[in-house]
Amino acid sequence: VMEETVQASSDEQVAVVGFDDSLSMAYAGRLDELRAALQSEIDALPGATKVDVVGLASGARLQSATPQEAAQFLDTLTPVPGVARLDGLLGALQTLGDDAASATVALASDFTPRFLKAMEAIPEPVTVAHRIVVPPAEVDQIDNVTITDVRTTAMAKGALRVTVSVRNQDTVSRDVAVSARAGEHGTTPESVTIAPGRTE
């Protein structure tokens, strides 16, 4: 979780919260841990603060909400297929204009290499005023691979061809066995190695 204060021009207090709801956040309980850490930051905001919340992968957005409404909206965000993007967060900041004397910006993410690269491309330098590091949960085994699409693509000689897309949101390559079943009939598992952040 990172916070920054951006100077603007009136007396209203505002906050913009960017929450990474990409699939990688489902790894090792990151989503719940960062949500809890961010919740404490939202609870500390003055009651009159107007809060914007942006889902960085889903694009979901809540505008001009109270801290309580923002906290409730944060609870509705769940991991979705796709990668975290800064577009929504930067758009929310641009709409502030002259309506706020200062904006508290909170960004909650696992900061994958791709996301950090996107942050480096922001023309305006970002100064981090406050940082919270949430230690990873201790787990025996994590399944951070998900099926993102299933399609029937052809029928030939009484056989149905099914195309399955599988995404690896882990930080290391994963070996996956994929099979299909319809009633009592099933296919032989097909093994595939998927690189980090790739879909096969």
ZAVODO-940213 format. One record per atom (N, C-alpha, C): residue number from 1; atom name; y, z, x; residue in one letter. Coordinates in steps of 0.02 Angstrom, whole numbers, padded with zeros to 5 digits, m for minus. Last residue first. Layout:
% ZAVODO-940213
(NUM, CA, (Y, Z, X), a)
...
//
This chain:
% ZAVODO-940213
(200, N, (m00990, m01109, m00111), e)
(200, CA, (m01041, m01160, m00100), e)
(200, C, (m01076, m01176, m00167), e)
(199, N, (m00836, m01052, m00053), t)
(199, CA, (m00878, m01063, m00111), t)
(199, C, (m00927, m01120, m00096), t)
(198, N, (m00776, m00924, 00062), r)
(198, CA, (m00794, m00993, 00043), r)
(198, C, (m00838, m00994, m00020), r)
(197, N, (m00751, m00800, 00117), g)
(197, CA, (m00699, m00832, 00079), g)
(197, C, (m00714, m00902, 00056), g)
(196, N, (m00866, m00822, 00251), p)
(196, CA, (m00817, m00779, 00217), p)
(196, C, (m00764, m00819, 00181), p)
(195, N, (m00999, m00941, 00209), a)
(195, CA, (m00950, m00912, 00255), a)
(195, C, (m00900, m00868, 00217), a)
(194, N, (m01162, m00927, 00154), i)
(194, CA, (m01093, m00940, 00133), i)
(194, C, (m01046, m00903, 00181), i)
(193, N, (m01317, m01002, 00154), t)
(193, CA, (m01272, m00957, 00192), t)
(193, C, (m01201, m00976, 00176), t)
(192, N, (m01448, m01004, 00034), v)
(192, CA, (m01388, m01035, 00062), v)
(192, C, (m01347, m00982, 00099), v)
(191, N, (m01604, m01039, m00043), s)
(191, CA, (m01563, m00997, 00002), s)
(191, C, (m01505, m01037, 00029), s)
(190, N, (m01666, m01040, m00204), e)
(190, CA, (m01640, m01082, m00151), e)
(190, C, (m01591, m01041, m00109), e)
(189, N, (m01812, m00992, m00291), p)
(189, CA, (m01748, m00973, m00262), p)
(189, C, (m01728, m01019, m00204), p)
(188, N, (m01877, m01106, m00408), t)
(188, CA, (m01889, m01072, m00344), t)
(188, C, (m01822, m01054, m00314), t)
(187, N, (m01838, m01070, m00581), t)
(187, CA, (m01839, m01113, m00522), t)
(187, C, (m01856, m01071, m00460), t)
(186, N, (m01929, m01037, m00734), g)
(186, CA, (m01879, m01024, m00683), g)
(186, C, (m01887, m01070, m00624), g)
(185, N, (m01973, m00994, m00901), h)
(185, CA, (m01971, m01043, m00847), h)
(185, C, (m01915, m01027, m00798), h)
(184, N, (m01963, m00915, m01010), e)
(184, CA, (m02016, m00899, m00962), e)
(184, C, (m02016, m00945, m00902), e)
(183, N, (m01792, m00934, m01024), g)
(183, CA, (m01852, m00908, m01056), g)
(183, C, (m01903, m00887, m01005), g)
(182, N, (m01740, m00995, m00881), a)
(182, CA, (m01731, m01008, m00952), a)
(182, C, (m01795, m00988, m00988), a)
(181, N, (m01659, m00965, m00728), r)
(181, CA, (m01715, m00948, m00773), r)
(181, C, (m01695, m00963, m00845), r)
(180, N, (m01627, m01005, m00557), a)
(180, CA, (m01609, m01010, m00628), a)
(180, C, (m01671, m00994, m00670), a)
(179, N, (m01568, m00936, m00401), s)
(179, CA, (m01620, m00965, m00444), s)
(179, C, (m01596, m00964, m00516), s)
(178, N, (m01520, m00911, m00235), v)
(178, CA, (m01498, m00928, m00303), v)
(178, C, (m01556, m00959, m00341), v)
(177, N, (m01487, m00801, m00108), a)
(177, CA, (m01541, m00838, m00140), a)
(177, C, (m01522, m00848, m00213), a)
(176, N, (m01379, m00795, 00032), v)
(176, CA, (m01388, m00786, m00039), v)
(176, C, (m01446, m00829, m00063), v)
(175, N, (m01303, m00719, 00166), d)
(175, CA, (m01361, m00759, 00147), d)
(175, C, (m01378, m00743, 00074), d)
(174, N, (m01133, m00721, 00215), r)
(174, CA, (m01186, m00690, 00176), r)
(174, C, (m01240, m00741, 00161), r)
(173, N, (m01014, m00683, 00343), s)
(173, CA, (m01057, m00730, 00309), s)
(173, C, (m01113, m00693, 00272), s)
(172, N, (m00883, m00562, 00306), v)
(172, CA, (m00935, m00590, 00349), v)
(172, C, (m00977, m00639, 00309), v)
(171, N, (m00803, m00514, 00211), t)
(171, CA, (m00770, m00532, 00274), t)
(171, C, (m00820, m00559, 00324), t)
(170, N, (m00835, m00580, 00044), d)
(170, CA, (m00843, m00532, 00098), d)
(170, C, (m00806, m00556, 00160), d)
(169, N, (m00838, m00665, m00059), q)
(169, CA, (m00774, m00633, m00047), q)
(169, C, (m00779, m00580, 00008), q)
(168, N, (m00914, m00812, m00088), n)
(168, CA, (m00922, m00753, m00045), n)
(168, C, (m00853, m00724, m00030), n)
(167, N, (m00967, m00891, m00237), r)
(167, CA, (m00913, m00875, m00190), r)
(167, C, (m00927, m00810, m00153), r)
(166, N, (m01058, m01026, m00299), v)
(166, CA, (m01062, m00956, m00278), v)
(166, C, (m01008, m00943, m00226), v)
(165, N, (m01098, m01133, m00429), s)
(165, CA, (m01049, m01118, m00376), s)
(165, C, (m01049, m01044, m00362), s)
(164, N, (m01231, m01236, m00475), v)
(164, CA, (m01205, m01168, m00474), v)
(164, C, (m01156, m01161, m00415), v)
(163, N, (m01296, m01355, m00581), t)
(163, CA, (m01254, m01345, m00521), t)
(163, C, (m01221, m01276, m00526), t)
(162, N, (m01451, m01409, m00637), v)
(162, CA, (m01398, m01359, m00645), v)
(162, C, (m01362, m01351, m00579), v)
(161, N, (m01542, m01529, m00723), r)
(161, CA, (m01511, m01511, m00658), r)
(161, C, (m01452, m01465, m00672), r)
(160, N, (m01692, m01525, m00808), l)
(160, CA, (m01620, m01514, m00813), l)
(160, C, (m01592, m01494, m00745), l)
(159, N, (m01821, m01641, m00839), a)
(159, CA, (m01795, m01587, m00798), a)
(159, C, (m01719, m01584, m00803), a)
(158, N, (m01867, m01752, m00904), g)
(158, CA, (m01879, m01687, m00935), g)
(158, C, (m01854, m01628, m00895), g)
(157, N, (m01818, m01854, m00823), k)
(157, CA, (m01889, m01842, m00827), k)
(157, C, (m01905, m01772, m00853), k)
(156, N, (m01660, m01780, m00811), a)
(156, CA, (m01702, m01836, m00790), a)
(156, C, (m01775, m01814, m00791), a)
(155, N, (m01496, m01739, m00832), m)
(155, CA, (m01562, m01730, m00862), m)
(155, C, (m01604, m01791, m00843), m)
(154, N, (m01358, m01653, m00753), a)
(154, CA, (m01400, m01712, m00765), a)
(154, C, (m01465, m01692, m00798), a)
(153, N, (m01279, m01537, m00749), t)
(153, CA, (m01250, m01599, m00725), t)
(153, C, (m01293, m01661, m00739), t)
(152, N, (m01224, m01390, m00812), t)
(152, CA, (m01280, m01436, m00816), t)
(152, C, (m01253, m01505, m00801), t)
(151, N, (m01147, m01264, m00712), r)
(151, CA, (m01142, m01324, m00753), r)
(151, C, (m01208, m01361, m00754), r)
(150, N, (m01060, m01119, m00675), v)
(150, CA, (m01127, m01146, m00686), v)
(150, C, (m01119, m01206, m00733), v)
(149, N, (m00960, m01023, m00563), d)
(149, CA, (m00966, m01079, m00609), d)
(149, C, (m01038, m01101, m00614), d)
(148, N, (m00964, m00909, m00484), t)
(148, CA, (m00900, m00926, m00515), t)
(148, C, (m00906, m00983, m00565), t)
(147, N, (m01058, m00774, m00438), i)
(147, CA, (m01064, m00841, m00466), i)
(147, C, (m01000, m00856, m00504), i)
(146, N, (m01015, m00680, m00291), t)
(146, CA, (m01016, m00689, m00363), t)
(146, C, (m01026, m00762, m00382), t)
(145, N, (m01030, m00549, m00177), v)
(145, CA, (m01040, m00620, m00189), v)
(145, C, (m01048, m00630, m00264), v)
(144, N, (m01037, m00421, m00132), n)
(144, CA, (m00971, m00450, m00142), n)
(144, C, (m00975, m00526, m00148), n)
(143, N, (m01124, m00286, m00142), d)
(143, CA, (m01134, m00355, m00161), d)
(143, C, (m01066, m00384, m00178), d)
(142, N, (m01157, m00167, m00019), i)
(142, CA, (m01107, m00194, m00065), i)
(142, C, (m01124, m00267, m00078), i)
(141, N, (m01238, m00017, 00022), q)
(141, CA, (m01242, m00089, 00017), q)
(141, C, (m01193, m00114, m00036), q)
(140, N, (m01194, 00116, 00042), d)
(140, CA, (m01253, 00090, 00077), d)
(140, C, (m01255, 00014, 00077), d)
(139, N, (m01026, 00168, 00076), v)
(139, CA, (m01077, 00143, 00031), v)
(139, C, (m01135, 00115, 00072), v)
(138, N, (m00881, 00253, 00082), e)
(138, CA, (m00944, 00247, 00117), e)
(138, C, (m00998, 00227, 00066), e)
(137, N, (m00724, 00167, 00063), a)
(137, CA, (m00777, 00210, 00036), a)
(137, C, (m00841, 00200, 00076), a)
(136, N, (m00593, 00164, 00185), p)
(136, CA, (m00645, 00131, 00145), p)
(136, C, (m00697, 00181, 00121), p)
(135, N, (m00435, 00248, 00162), p)
(135, CA, (m00497, 00239, 00200), p)
(135, C, (m00550, 00207, 00156), p)
(134, N, (m00281, 00176, 00139), v)
(134, CA, (m00336, 00206, 00101), v)
(134, C, (m00401, 00195, 00139), v)
(133, N, (m00127, 00207, 00200), v)
(133, CA, (m00190, 00176, 00218), v)
(133, C, (m00246, 00213, 00181), v)
(132, N, (00035, 00172, 00158), i)
(132, CA, (m00022, 00216, 00143), i)
(132, C, (m00085, 00178, 00160), i)
(131, N, (00201, 00166, 00218), r)
(131, CA, (00135, 00136, 00216), r)
(131, C, (00082, 00189, 00202), r)
(130, N, (00368, 00118, 00212), h)
(130, CA, (00319, 00170, 00195), h)
(130, C, (00251, 00136, 00189), h)
(129, N, (00444, 00012, 00250), a)
(129, CA, (00474, 00078, 00254), a)
(129, C, (00423, 00133, 00244), a)
(128, N, (00434, m00136, 00333), v)
(128, CA, (00394, m00088, 00296), v)
(128, C, (00423, m00019, 00306), v)
(127, N, (00527, m00278, 00313), t)
(127, CA, (00524, m00215, 00348), t)
(127, C, (00487, m00165, 00305), t)
(126, N, (00514, m00449, 00331), v)
(126, CA, (00494, m00393, 00289), v)
(126, C, (00490, m00330, 00332), v)
(125, N, (00631, m00583, 00344), p)
(125, CA, (00589, m00532, 00376), p)
(125, C, (00575, m00474, 00329), p)
(124, N, (00622, m00726, 00245), e)
(124, CA, (00659, m00664, 00256), e)
(124, C, (00612, m00612, 00287), e)
(123, N, (00520, m00825, 00237), p)
(123, CA, (00578, m00835, 00281), p)
(123, C, (00615, m00770, 00296), p)
(122, N, (00349, m00799, 00247), i)
(122, CA, (00409, m00780, 00209), i)
(122, C, (00469, m00785, 00255), i)
(121, N, (00238, m00818, 00325), a)
(121, CA, (00277, m00878, 00307), a)
(121, C, (00339, m00862, 00267), a)
(120, N, (00173, m00700, 00335), e)
(120, CA, (00210, m00722, 00394), e)
(120, C, (00255, m00782, 00378), e)
(119, N, (00106, m00697, 00214), m)
(119, CA, (00163, m00652, 00223), m)
(119, C, (00206, m00674, 00283), m)
(118, N, (00004, m00787, 00241), a)
(118, CA, (00054, m00805, 00190), a)
(118, C, (00116, m00761, 00197), a)
(117, N, (m00066, m00711, 00333), k)
(117, CA, (m00036, m00774, 00356), k)
(117, C, (00018, m00797, 00307), k)
(116, N, (m00113, m00611, 00251), l)
(116, CA, (m00065, m00594, 00304), l)
(116, C, (m00030, m00656, 00330), l)
(115, N, (m00204, m00686, 00175), f)
(115, CA, (m00146, m00655, 00142), f)
(115, C, (m00092, m00637, 00194), f)
(114, N, (m00298, m00723, 00271), r)
(114, CA, (m00261, m00775, 00234), r)
(114, C, (m00198, m00746, 00203), r)
(113, N, (m00349, m00596, 00313), p)
(113, CA, (m00312, m00639, 00359), p)
(113, C, (m00271, m00693, 00324), p)
(112, N, (m00312, m00476, 00180), t)
(112, CA, (m00357, m00522, 00215), t)
(112, C, (m00316, m00565, 00263), t)
(111, N, (m00263, m00349, 00119), f)
(111, CA, (m00230, m00388, 00171), f)
(111, C, (m00280, m00428, 00213), f)
(110, N, (m00296, m00278, 00012), d)
(110, CA, (m00338, m00266, 00070), d)
(110, C, (m00315, m00309, 00129), d)
(109, N, (m00146, m00211, m00070), s)
(109, CA, (m00194, m00264, m00054), s)
(109, C, (m00240, m00241, 00002), s)
(108, N, (00004, m00186, m00147), a)
(108, CA, (m00062, m00156, m00137), a)
(108, C, (m00113, m00211, m00127), a)
(107, N, (00170, m00159, m00125), l)
(107, CA, (00120, m00212, m00119), l)
(107, C, (00053, m00179, m00102), l)
(106, N, (00324, m00124, m00199), a)
(106, CA, (00259, m00097, m00178), a)
(106, C, (00208, m00153, m00179), a)
(105, N, (00493, m00107, m00181), v)
(105, CA, (00440, m00157, m00184), v)
(105, C, (00376, m00126, m00157), v)
(104, N, (00632, m00054, m00264), t)
(104, CA, (00574, m00030, m00227), t)
(104, C, (00518, m00080, m00237), t)
(103, N, (00794, m00111, m00254), a)
(103, CA, (00728, m00123, m00283), a)
(103, C, (00675, m00095, m00237), a)
(102, N, (00958, m00064, m00302), s)
(102, CA, (00905, m00066, m00251), s)
(102, C, (00839, m00076, m00287), s)
(101, N, (01039, m00103, m00403), a)
(101, CA, (01070, m00079, m00341), a)
(101, C, (01019, m00078, m00285), a)
(100, N, (01015, m00249, m00502), a)
(100, CA, (00990, m00186, m00475), a)
(100, C, (01026, m00168, m00411), a)
(99, N, (01056, m00374, m00543), d)
(99, CA, (01044, m00324, m00595), d)
(99, C, (01021, m00256, m00567), d)
(98, N, (01078, m00491, m00478), d)
(98, CA, (01126, m00437, m00467), d)
(98, C, (01115, m00378, m00514), d)
(97, N, (00912, m00540, m00460), g)
(97, CA, (00982, m00559, m00455), g)
(97, C, (01026, m00500, m00438), g)
(96, N, (00778, m00535, m00501), l)
(96, CA, (00819, m00475, m00502), l)
(96, C, (00893, m00491, m00500), l)
(95, N, (00706, m00650, m00482), t)
(95, CA, (00737, m00641, m00548), t)
(95, C, (00781, m00578, m00551), t)
(94, N, (00652, m00636, m00355), q)
(94, CA, (00707, m00683, m00364), q)
(94, C, (00743, m00673, m00431), q)
(93, N, (00546, m00550, m00380), l)
(93, CA, (00603, m00526, m00340), l)
(93, C, (00664, m00571, m00350), l)
(92, N, (00460, m00632, m00451), a)
(92, CA, (00487, m00572, m00483), a)
(92, C, (00548, m00546, m00446), a)
(91, N, (00430, m00725, m00351), g)
(91, CA, (00466, m00746, m00411), g)
(91, C, (00497, m00688, m00447), g)
(90, N, (00358, m00646, m00264), l)
(90, CA, (00422, m00673, m00241), l)
(90, C, (00464, m00697, m00300), l)
(89, N, (00246, m00622, m00347), l)
(89, CA, (00287, m00567, m00322), l)
(89, C, (00356, m00591, m00301), l)
(88, N, (00196, m00752, m00368), g)
(88, CA, (00218, m00712, m00424), g)
(88, C, (00264, m00655, m00403), g)
(87, N, (00166, m00794, m00233), d)
(87, CA, (00213, m00830, m00276), d)
(87, C, (00241, m00787, m00332), d)
(86, N, (00070, m00741, m00153), l)
(86, CA, (00134, m00705, m00155), l)
(86, C, (00183, m00737, m00204), l)
(85, N, (m00101, m00721, m00203), r)
(85, CA, (m00044, m00762, m00184), r)
(85, C, (00020, m00722, m00192), r)
(84, N, (m00273, m00697, m00177), a)
(84, CA, (m00208, m00666, m00189), a)
(84, C, (m00153, m00712, m00162), a)
(83, N, (m00389, m00816, m00248), v)
(83, CA, (m00360, m00779, m00191), v)
(83, C, (m00293, m00750, m00211), v)
(82, N, (m00531, m00811, m00362), g)
(82, CA, (m00469, m00837, m00335), g)
(82, C, (m00443, m00793, m00280), g)
(81, N, (m00592, m00718, m00501), p)
(81, CA, (m00603, m00769, m00449), p)
(81, C, (m00536, m00798, m00426), p)
(80, N, (m00530, m00549, m00515), v)
(80, CA, (m00541, m00615, m00544), v)
(80, C, (m00556, m00664, m00487), v)
(79, N, (m00540, m00374, m00549), p)
(79, CA, (m00548, m00430, m00502), p)
(79, C, (m00564, m00495, m00537), p)
(78, N, (m00419, m00315, m00671), t)
(78, CA, (m00486, m00314, m00642), t)
(78, C, (m00494, m00375, m00596), t)
(77, N, (m00295, m00220, m00748), l)
(77, CA, (m00309, m00273, m00699), l)
(77, C, (m00377, m00264, m00667), l)
(76, N, (m00272, m00111, m00825), t)
(76, CA, (m00305, m00168, m00858), t)
(76, C, (m00323, m00223, m00808), t)
(75, N, (m00201, m00020, m00751), d)
(75, CA, (m00270, m00003, m00767), d)
(75, C, (m00308, m00062, m00798), d)
(74, N, (m00075, m00075, m00753), l)
(74, CA, (m00112, m00077, m00690), l)
(74, C, (m00186, m00064, m00703), l)
(73, N, (m00033, m00038, m00879), f)
(73, CA, (m00047, m00108, m00867), f)
(73, C, (m00090, m00116, m00803), f)
(72, N, (m00011, 00098, m00857), q)
(72, CA, (m00061, 00078, m00906), q)
(72, C, (m00081, 00005, m00895), q)
(71, N, (00094, 00092, m00765), a)
(71, CA, (00031, 00124, m00746), a)
(71, C, (m00025, 00103, m00793), a)
(70, N, (00193, 00032, m00843), a)
(70, CA, (00168, m00002, m00784), a)
(70, C, (00101, 00026, m00762), a)
(69, N, (00216, 00130, m00937), e)
(69, CA, (00188, 00066, m00959), e)
(69, C, (00159, 00028, m00901), e)
(68, N, (00271, 00227, m00851), q)
(68, CA, (00210, 00242, m00888), q)
(68, C, (00176, 00178, m00912), q)
(67, N, (00388, 00164, m00803), p)
(67, CA, (00334, 00181, m00756), p)
(67, C, (00268, 00196, m00792), p)
(66, N, (00425, 00030, m00920), t)
(66, CA, (00435, 00098, m00896), t)
(66, C, (00379, 00112, m00845), t)
(65, N, (00459, m00143, m00877), a)
(65, CA, (00422, m00090, m00911), a)
(65, C, (00443, m00022, m00884), a)
(64, N, (00497, m00277, m00841), s)
(64, CA, (00546, m00227, m00866), s)
(64, C, (00512, m00171, m00905), s)
(63, N, (00341, m00360, m00868), q)
(63, CA, (00411, m00360, m00847), q)
(63, C, (00451, m00304, m00880), q)
(62, N, (00186, m00400, m00801), l)
(62, CA, (00221, m00356, m00849), l)
(62, C, (00292, m00350, m00823), l)
(61, N, (00068, m00529, m00778), r)
(61, CA, (00132, m00499, m00761), r)
(61, C, (00159, m00457, m00819), r)
(60, N, (m00062, m00616, m00692), a)
(60, CA, (m00041, m00573, m00748), a)
(60, C, (00023, m00537, m00729), a)
(59, N, (m00112, m00684, m00586), g)
(59, CA, (m00047, m00706, m00611), g)
(59, C, (m00023, m00666, m00670), g)
(58, N, (m00230, m00653, m00521), s)
(58, CA, (m00233, m00674, m00591), s)
(58, C, (m00168, m00704, m00617), s)
(57, N, (m00184, m00616, m00393), a)
(57, CA, (m00234, m00669, m00401), a)
(57, C, (m00235, m00697, m00472), a)
(56, N, (m00084, m00520, m00412), l)
(56, CA, (m00075, m00572, m00361), l)
(56, C, (m00126, m00628, m00365), l)
(55, N, (m00004, m00465, m00550), g)
(55, CA, (m00071, m00474, m00524), g)
(55, C, (m00071, m00532, m00476), g)
(54, N, (00141, m00369, m00550), v)
(54, CA, (00115, m00437, m00543), v)
(54, C, (00044, m00434, m00516), v)
(53, N, (00259, m00278, m00640), v)
(53, CA, (00193, m00276, m00608), v)
(53, C, (00165, m00347, m00608), v)
(52, N, (00418, m00204, m00637), d)
(52, CA, (00380, m00266, m00646), d)
(52, C, (00314, m00258, m00609), d)
(51, N, (00507, m00072, m00711), v)
(51, CA, (00454, m00092, m00666), v)
(51, C, (00425, m00160, m00686), v)
(50, N, (00651, 00024, m00710), k)
(50, CA, (00619, m00034, m00740), k)
(50, C, (00569, m00063, m00690), k)
(49, N, (00675, 00199, m00717), t)
(49, CA, (00662, 00140, m00676), t)
(49, C, (00628, 00085, m00717), t)
(48, N, (00689, 00317, m00782), a)
(48, CA, (00730, 00262, m00806), a)
(48, C, (00718, 00197, m00767), a)
(47, N, (00610, 00410, m00713), g)
(47, CA, (00588, 00386, m00778), g)
(47, C, (00626, 00326, m00804), g)
(46, N, (00586, 00373, m00539), p)
(46, CA, (00626, 00402, m00592), p)
(46, C, (00607, 00371, m00659), p)
(45, N, (00419, 00375, m00470), l)
(45, CA, (00480, 00339, m00487), l)
(45, C, (00519, 00376, m00541), l)
(44, N, (00298, 00437, m00453), a)
(44, CA, (00355, 00467, m00419), a)
(44, C, (00421, 00432, m00435), a)
(43, N, (00207, 00356, m00516), d)
(43, CA, (00223, 00421, m00547), d)
(43, C, (00285, 00452, m00517), d)
(42, N, (00196, 00256, m00420), i)
(42, CA, (00229, 00241, m00484), i)
(42, C, (00250, 00306, m00518), i)
(41, N, (00123, 00324, m00323), e)
(41, CA, (00190, 00298, m00306), e)
(41, C, (00229, 00283, m00370), e)
(40, N, (00006, 00351, m00389), s)
(40, CA, (00047, 00408, m00368), s)
(40, C, (00117, 00386, m00350), s)
(39, N, (m00041, 00220, m00407), q)
(39, CA, (m00024, 00260, m00465), q)
(39, C, (00022, 00319, m00446), q)
(38, N, (m00078, 00183, m00281), l)
(38, CA, (m00018, 00152, m00310), l)
(38, C, (00006, 00192, m00370), l)
(37, N, (m00194, 00257, m00269), a)
(37, CA, (m00139, 00268, m00222), a)
(37, C, (m00074, 00241, m00250), a)
(36, N, (m00270, 00204, m00373), a)
(36, CA, (m00253, 00275, m00375), a)
(36, C, (m00194, 00289, m00328), a)
(35, N, (m00283, 00072, m00328), r)
(35, CA, (m00251, 00085, m00393), r)
(35, C, (m00228, 00158, m00397), r)
(34, N, (m00355, 00091, m00213), l)
(34, CA, (m00286, 00069, m00207), l)
(34, C, (m00248, 00079, m00272), l)
(33, N, (m00476, 00134, m00272), e)
(33, CA, (m00442, 00177, m00224), e)
(33, C, (m00368, 00157, m00217), e)
(32, N, (m00515, 00029, m00355), d)
(32, CA, (m00500, 00095, m00385), d)
(32, C, (m00461, 00139, m00337), d)
(31, N, (m00529, m00075, m00257), l)
(31, CA, (m00484, m00082, m00315), l)
(31, C, (m00465, m00014, m00343), l)
(30, N, (m00627, m00036, m00164), r)
(30, CA, (m00557, m00042, m00144), r)
(30, C, (m00509, m00040, m00203), r)
(29, N, (m00764, m00019, m00175), g)
(29, CA, (m00721, 00022, m00216), g)
(29, C, (m00647, 00018, m00199), g)
(28, N, (m00825, m00116, m00094), a)
(28, CA, (m00824, m00046, m00073), a)
(28, C, (m00775, m00003, m00112), a)
(27, N, (m00739, m00250, m00166), y)
(27, CA, (m00782, m00228, m00110), y)
(27, C, (m00771, m00154, m00096), y)
(26, N, (m00651, m00298, m00252), a)
(26, CA, (m00709, m00264, m00282), a)
(26, C, (m00754, m00235, m00228), a)
(25, N, (m00559, m00369, m00182), m)
(25, CA, (m00542, m00300, m00198), m)
(25, C, (m00599, m00262, m00231), m)
(24, N, (m00605, m00497, m00179), s)
(24, CA, (m00616, m00456, m00120), s)
(24, C, (m00600, m00383, m00132), s)
(23, N, (m00560, m00554, m00298), l)
(23, CA, (m00628, m00528, m00295), l)
(23, C, (m00641, m00484, m00234), l)
(22, N, (m00390, m00494, m00329), s)
(22, CA, (m00439, m00544, m00311), s)
(22, C, (m00508, m00512, m00303), s)
(21, N, (m00278, m00420, m00361), d)
(21, CA, (m00335, m00416, m00406), d)
(21, C, (m00385, m00472, m00393), d)
(20, N, (m00156, m00335, m00285), d)
(20, CA, (m00207, m00385, m00269), d)
(20, C, (m00268, m00374, m00314), d)
(19, N, (m00001, m00315, m00355), f)
(19, CA, (m00067, m00285, m00350), f)
(19, C, (m00119, m00340, m00339), f)
(18, N, (00164, m00276, m00330), g)
(18, CA, (00116, m00330, m00322), g)
(18, C, (00047, m00300, m00310), g)
(17, N, (00298, m00216, m00418), v)
(17, CA, (00233, m00198, m00392), v)
(17, C, (00188, m00260, m00389), v)
(16, N, (00463, m00172, m00407), v)
(16, CA, (00418, m00229, m00415), v)
(16, C, (00353, m00212, m00380), v)
(15, N, (00588, m00078, m00490), a)
(15, CA, (00532, m00080, m00442), a)
(15, C, (00489, m00141, m00459), a)
(14, N, (00758, m00022, m00505), v)
(14, CA, (00702, m00066, m00523), v)
(14, C, (00649, m00061, m00470), v)
(13, N, (00898, 00056, m00573), q)
(13, CA, (00843, 00060, m00526), q)
(13, C, (00785, 00017, m00550), q)
(12, N, (01067, 00004, m00590), e)
(12, CA, (01001, 00011, m00620), e)
(12, C, (00947, 00012, m00567), e)
(11, N, (01189, m00024, m00533), d)
(11, CA, (01164, 00044, m00528), d)
(11, C, (01094, 00053, m00558), d)
(10, N, (01198, m00177, m00432), s)
(10, CA, (01220, m00133, m00486), s)
(10, C, (01186, m00065, m00481), s)
(9, N, (01151, m00259, m00317), s)
(9, CA, (01222, m00246, m00330), s)
(9, C, (01242, m00201, m00388), s)
(8, N, (01032, m00229, m00182), a)
(8, CA, (01061, m00275, m00229), a)
(8, C, (01128, m00248, m00252), a)
(7, N, (00914, m00209, m00049), q)
(7, CA, (00980, m00194, m00077), q)
(7, C, (01003, m00249, m00125), q)
(6, N, (00750, m00156, m00059), v)
(6, CA, (00793, m00215, m00052), v)
(6, C, (00859, m00201, m00085), v)
(5, N, (00628, m00063, 00021), t)
(5, CA, (00686, m00060, m00023), t)
(5, C, (00732, m00118, m00007), t)
(4, N, (00450, m00066, 00015), e)
(4, CA, (00511, m00085, 00047), e)
(4, C, (00568, m00079, m00003), e)
(3, N, (00281, m00016, 00047), e)
(3, CA, (00342, m00012, 00008), e)
(3, C, (00401, m00035, 00049), e)
(2, N, (00107, m00047, 00033), m)
(2, CA, (00168, m00050, 00073), m)
(2, C, (00227, m00047, 00025), m)
(1, N, (m00059, 00000, 00043), v)
(1, CA, (00000, 00000, 00000), v)
(1, C, (00061, 00000, 00045), v)
//
